[in-house]
Amino acid sequence: MSLSTYLKSSIGEKTLMAVTGIFLILFVIGHMLGNLQVFVGPEYLNAYAAQLQNLGPLLWAIRLFLLTTMVIHIWAAAKVVRRSVTARPVKYAMQKDVATNFAAKTMLVSGGLILVFVVYHVLHFTSGNIDPIGAFADTHTEEGADVYAMVVTSFQHLPTTIIYSLSMILLCMHISHGASSLVQTLGWRRCSSNCTDKIGPVLAGFLLVGNLSIPLSIYFGLIP
């Protein structure tokens, strides 16, 4: 079987969705760990941001790779959902949600909304095209960028804090189901199904606490 034929099959589409999901989850973890340096002071977060900028063209190559990965992930998910709907054109007279939940049933919708948030995030913190309170303009000068000040100023703004907090909840809800599913798809089960089902929620809980701690700590004055 050729690679093209395999990727067009049901298992191929699920595998593609799982593999791209792994790259995206690793990015989310790394991104969170880098941003958590806001808790140790401006010199650390600004040094981290400067190191990223010093990557030059490589940084944009990484961004393009991640964006492409996300698009492929959503495309594969849409194919899987479409195949599932086509295979079961008539709904059951009585549907019982035994092994599914809200997160599982809204994966395609949450994935699309997360893509919208990523675009918003880039326009907000990376390019400054979205700058509701002037935080980007005030902290980017000819001498350089004060990323710490931009982050703190931005999350002192309640609407911005709400947008990011809700987006992190949505992201972690998506990961809660997605991480467990990709383990099953790739055949990595080394324990009972009950153990495997906990992988996603545990990872999502870890990411939720870490990502929410930043905007909420800033808004409530725990980070000056």
Wavefront OBJ file of the C-alpha trace (Angstrom):
o trace
v 0.000 0.000 0.000
v 1.407 3.406 -0.964
v 1.702 6.225 1.546
v -0.907 8.234 -0.351
v -3.381 5.366 -0.255
v -2.685 4.753 3.440
v -3.278 8.403 4.387
v -6.613 8.310 2.560
v -7.755 5.320 4.587
v -9.609 5.546 7.896
v -6.627 4.409 9.970
v -4.303 6.660 7.959
v -6.416 9.727 8.656
v -6.591 8.874 12.354
v -2.827 8.303 12.478
v -2.173 11.631 10.749
v -4.447 13.353 13.251
v -2.649 11.634 16.146
v 0.893 12.419 14.946
v 0.133 16.082 14.283
v -1.601 16.173 17.667
v 1.624 15.057 19.350
v 3.608 17.908 17.768
v 0.965 20.415 18.824
v 0.793 19.127 22.404
v 4.597 19.268 22.704
v 4.487 22.865 21.491
v 1.782 23.761 24.013
v 3.864 22.275 26.838
v 7.042 24.063 25.732
v 5.211 27.342 25.197
v 3.701 27.161 28.673
v 7.024 26.359 30.357
v 8.640 29.306 28.613
v 5.863 31.697 29.599
v 5.918 30.539 33.228
v 9.210 32.428 33.538
v 7.036 35.475 34.141
v 6.918 34.277 37.766
v 10.686 34.569 38.225
v 11.032 38.115 36.962
v 11.309 40.346 33.885
v 14.957 39.540 33.181
v 14.169 35.849 32.687
v 11.093 36.262 30.502
v 12.723 39.005 28.420
v 15.875 36.895 27.978
v 13.718 33.961 26.853
v 11.881 36.189 24.351
v 15.183 37.594 23.072
v 16.550 34.082 22.516
v 13.520 33.254 20.400
v 13.902 36.411 18.335
v 17.589 35.670 17.808
v 16.587 32.513 15.946
v 15.732 34.806 13.038
v 14.381 32.973 9.961
v 14.382 29.696 11.897
v 11.722 31.098 14.219
v 9.425 31.844 11.299
v 10.128 28.392 9.862
v 9.026 26.884 13.173
v 5.894 29.052 13.193
v 5.071 28.008 9.629
v 5.603 24.350 10.525
v 3.289 24.638 13.533
v 0.621 26.443 11.524
v 0.812 23.812 8.774
v 0.644 21.068 11.390
v -2.476 22.615 12.908
v -4.178 22.929 9.520
v -3.362 19.288 8.688
v -4.609 18.232 12.119
v -7.960 19.969 11.593
v -8.214 18.642 8.017
v -7.595 15.066 9.174
v -10.122 15.489 11.984
v -12.728 16.756 9.525
v -12.104 13.729 7.287
v -12.483 11.351 10.228
v -15.735 12.999 11.336
v -17.099 12.996 7.795
v -16.256 9.320 7.368
v -17.959 8.537 10.667
v -21.113 10.436 9.700
v -21.195 8.801 6.267
v -20.848 5.356 7.791
v -23.799 6.030 10.100
v -26.269 8.170 8.096
v -29.223 7.374 10.367
v -29.069 8.276 14.032
v -29.956 5.693 16.617
v -33.502 5.915 17.951
v -32.047 5.963 21.448
v -28.489 7.240 21.765
v -26.530 6.484 24.923
v -23.294 8.348 25.524
v -21.351 5.541 27.156
v -17.763 6.215 26.098
v -18.166 9.766 24.927
v -18.580 13.166 26.536
v -18.971 16.803 25.651
v -15.278 17.249 24.807
v -15.356 14.244 22.473
v -18.484 15.388 20.672
v -17.182 18.913 20.062
v -13.588 18.170 19.009
v -13.978 19.584 15.499
v -15.670 22.758 16.737
v -13.164 23.318 19.545
v -10.297 22.719 17.117
v -11.595 25.415 14.773
v -12.055 27.857 17.648
v -8.525 27.149 18.879
v -7.197 27.995 15.402
v -9.081 31.308 15.581
v -7.512 31.975 18.995
v -4.017 31.191 17.675
v -4.474 33.796 14.929
v -5.710 36.275 17.537
v -2.769 35.463 19.814
v -0.235 36.052 17.031
v -1.880 39.348 16.059
v -1.931 40.373 19.711
v 1.443 39.417 21.197
v 3.595 38.798 18.103
v 2.710 41.491 15.567
v 0.749 43.950 17.707
v -2.020 44.381 15.125
v -4.511 43.778 17.927
v -3.511 46.093 20.751
v -6.641 47.104 22.730
v -4.818 49.046 25.457
v -1.584 49.983 23.680
v 0.543 47.459 25.599
v 2.449 46.328 22.505
v 3.162 49.856 21.295
v 4.281 51.032 24.748
v 6.708 48.168 25.338
v 8.330 47.880 21.894
v 10.839 50.656 21.315
v 14.007 51.148 19.296
v 15.980 49.902 22.314
v 14.148 46.584 22.262
v 11.020 44.865 23.552
v 9.978 44.579 27.184
v 7.898 41.419 26.826
v 7.393 41.111 30.580
v 5.830 44.571 30.784
v 3.654 43.840 27.742
v 2.339 40.612 29.252
v 1.652 42.177 32.654
v -0.051 45.241 31.163
v -2.152 43.099 28.820
v -3.474 40.818 31.558
v -4.343 43.724 33.806
v -7.050 44.335 31.195
v -10.115 42.264 32.178
v -11.459 41.511 28.645
v -8.031 40.224 27.577
v -7.759 38.050 30.677
v -11.218 36.608 30.031
v -10.441 35.844 26.368
v -7.222 34.034 27.227
v -8.688 32.183 30.198
v -11.668 30.888 28.220
v -9.368 29.918 25.347
v -7.129 27.928 27.694
v -10.161 26.111 29.091
v -11.257 25.282 25.537
v -7.737 24.144 24.583
v -7.407 21.875 27.604
v -10.877 20.436 27.075
v -9.739 19.540 23.545
v -6.490 17.999 24.817
v -8.325 16.072 27.545
v -10.003 13.878 24.948
v -7.416 14.192 22.175
v -4.391 12.989 24.154
v -6.133 9.820 25.304
v -7.432 9.175 21.790
v -4.027 9.480 20.128
v -2.526 6.985 22.572
v -5.200 4.504 21.547
v -4.831 5.289 17.832
v -1.070 4.735 17.851
v -1.369 1.536 19.887
v 0.693 2.803 22.825
v -1.466 1.231 25.497
v 0.715 -0.234 28.226
v -1.974 -0.409 30.891
v -5.706 -0.875 31.179
v -8.138 1.233 29.150
v -9.100 2.997 32.366
v -5.470 4.046 32.849
v -5.213 5.218 29.237
v -8.395 7.253 29.521
v -6.818 9.220 32.388
v -3.789 10.340 30.361
v -5.690 13.107 28.562
v -7.460 14.569 31.626
v -4.256 14.525 33.702
v -2.234 16.258 30.965
v -5.044 18.736 30.354
v -5.275 19.507 34.072
v -1.521 20.172 34.232
v -1.687 22.512 31.239
v -4.807 24.260 32.503
v -3.266 25.093 35.876
v -0.042 26.309 34.281
v -1.637 28.396 31.546
v -4.380 29.922 33.706
v -1.943 30.795 36.477
v -0.326 33.483 34.318
v -3.272 35.728 33.348
v -5.121 35.205 36.644
v -2.053 35.884 38.817
v -1.377 39.084 36.907
v -4.977 40.294 36.945
v -5.339 39.717 40.694
v -2.044 41.462 41.418
v 0.079 38.464 42.428
v 2.603 39.404 39.736
v 3.567 43.110 39.875
l 1 2 3 4 5 6 7 8 9 10 11 12 13 14 15 16 17 18 19 20 21 22 23 24 25 26 27 28 29 30 31 32 33 34 35 36 37 38 39 40 41 42 43 44 45 46 47 48 49 50 51 52 53 54 55 56 57 58 59 60 61 62 63 64 65 66 67 68 69 70 71 72 73 74 75 76 77 78 79 80 81 82 83 84 85 86 87 88 89 90 91 92 93 94 95 96 97 98 99 100 101 102 103 104 105 106 107 108 109 110 111 112 113 114 115 116 117 118 119 120 121 122 123 124 125 126 127 128 129 130 131 132 133 134 135 136 137 138 139 140 141 142 143 144 145 146 147 148 149 150 151 152 153 154 155 156 157 158 159 160 161 162 163 164 165 166 167 168 169 170 171 172 173 174 175 176 177 178 179 180 181 182 183 184 185 186 187 188 189 190 191 192 193 194 195 196 197 198 199 200 201 202 203 204 205 206 207 208 209 210 211 212 213 214 215 216 217 218 219 220 221 222 223 224
